[in-house]
Amino acid sequence: QVQLVESGGGSVQAGGSLRLSCAATGYTRTRYWMGWFRQAPGKEREGVARIISDSTTYYADSVKGRFTISRDNAKSTLYLQMNNLKPEDSAMYYCAACDSYAYVCSLSPNSGYGYWGQGTQVTVSS
């Protein structure tokens, strides 16, 4: 059973940085592709970044050049480095795992991500 626990959220001013972490257990790296998603109040959950088994990364246009997804295989931890944060980045951030053997696992939260963490709040003030 895949289990995901996020940490690292907080409050920062615009232009600041945060690094989110997601500790993962019970998954096979080559099979499960990982992603970061976010959801602001009153808005739908959206994909932010994903990393697949060969470490290729993909980003939403809104965060390209500012966010970096990475992972430490030895620690089974996924990261999201967020730089030059903007107020519109404020949201609850979730990490998620998708079984690439069964699903598309794109940046859409509805593309097969069956395992989700509890979320960590990011608030960016202007």
CORUR-V476461 format. One record per backbone hydrogen bond with DSSP energy under -0.5 kcal/mol. CO is the residue of the C=O (numbers start at 1). NH is the residue of the N-H. Records with the same first field share a line. If there is no record, write none. Layout:
BEGIN
CO=NH + NH
END
This chain:
BEGIN
3=25
5=23
7=21
10=123
12=125
13=16
15=84
16=85
18=82
20=80
21=7
22=24 + 78
23=5
25=3
27=29
28=31 + 32
31=33 + 100
33=98
34=51
35=96
36=48 + 49
37=94
38=46
39=92
40=43
46=38
48=60
49=36
50=58
51=34
52=55
56=52
58=50
60=63 + 64
63=66 + 67
66=83
68=81
70=79
71=73
72=76 + 77
76=24
77=72
78=22
79=70
80=20 + 82
81=68 + 83
82=18
85=15
86=89
87=90
91=93 + 122
92=39
93=120
94=37
95=117
96=35
97=114 + 115
98=33 + 100
99=102 + 103
108=111
111=105
112=99 + 114
115=97
120=93
121=10
122=91
123=12 + 125
125=14
END
